[in-house]
Amino acid sequence: YESAGAPDYYNVDDLLTDEHKLIRQTMRNFVKREISPYIEQWAQDVHFPSEIVKKFGDIGAFGPTIPTEYGGGGLDYISYGLIMQEIERGDSGMRSTASVQGSLVMYPIHQYGSEEQRRKYLPKLASGEWLGCFGLTEPDHGSNPGGMVTNFKDMGDHYLLNGSKMWISNSPECQVAVVWAKNEEGRIKGLIVERGTEGFSTPEIHNKWSLRASCTGELVFDNVKVPKENLLPYADGLKGPLSCLDSARYGIAWGAIGVAVDCYESARKYALQRHQFGKSIASFQLVQKKLAEMLTEITKAQLLAWRLGTLKNEGKASTQQISMAKRNNVDMALHVAREARQIHGGMGITGEYPIMRHMMNLESVITYEGTHDIHLLITGNDITGIQAFK
Ligand code: FAD
């Protein structure tokens, strides 16, 4: 039962290759060594451990599916999912750092960038020498990114970028930002903006009760001169950033399983050890109901993620299928965290156990990369052909 895949109630491990299991175990060991012993304190102190960036690079957590010639891992999507699962078992904020770098910075540069851009940026991002961020959301445009007002003008030998982005993971520590902005015709394009460019600043957002070990900030562009070679040549329209989000959301669908499993395992152990009324609380039917339902939901989420991974590998996973998995698995993890919190009683609110940190983290995860309700409306649109969110 304590095997590497645990809990694995439906033998999902039989569907994995030996390489998948090795990658998972390697990441599990990394998280146990480099994240778990410190994460509670980092979160309590609102500290982003910037040294983790290089360590993530060394272990191959950045851009696992990017081809090896650009410094990526050249792995399949199940491997990518397992890596996200293991990092998020440690902490959703740490997973955010990794998935932004891989899916929201490296992915668009690889997918929509020129060969020169790929060669210039991808190896540095893969190794963790540079940290990147992804600027789509604005103060007045969150669920509706198409309404963005950040814009750039063609000035002949450069572009002039103005506007601001809000809620940007990694921004205070980034060396490079992939920024989505409108050109003079109102078309959404991607620009690579490097730290140090005049007029570009990244103020930090303070007072978060969630993802406290991940740094979040704004991106402010005040007449920023962006070199022309920094435009992503092959991205045109909202589908550019949305395709990046597909990739990141896929990773979140796996990551959420990691959190749920961490909460479930902690609750199971606690229930067996904790005694009330002369017996272990695990012997009470209501506690067993909680544990049984947690395991059932985790098992369903594992099957959903695995199947989505095989579809991704075949290039067949639709945006709508990814929406469903992100929404279901994050919601599942939040329910599991809340039930686990109850099983831990008063101890569940302390940093002695990971539960409360995971639960607060998930309040961001259920909102970013498309809110819980927006993903539901994406499914509703798919079912009926009617867009309810516009
Ligand atoms: P709003 O869009 O204002 O939504 C508020 C509420 O209204 C939600 O419940 C929503 O579901 C509901 N709502 C909105 N429209 C509709 C509708 N049509 N029908 C029904 N309900 C609706 N963004 C980035 O670009 N890059 C990042 O790296 C990044 N990192 C983030 C990190 C954190 C910690 C957080 C909290 C956010 C991050 N985001 C990032 C932004 C995130 O993607 C947005 O917060 C999210 O898209 C929601 O936008 P909003 O917060 O403006 O909420």
Residues whose N, C-alpha, C, O or C-beta is under 5 A from the ligand:
A	BS01	FAD	F134 G135 L136 T137 H141 G142 S143 N144 M166 W167 I168 S169 L211 T216 S364 T367 Y368 E369 G370 T371 D373 I374 A388 F389 K390
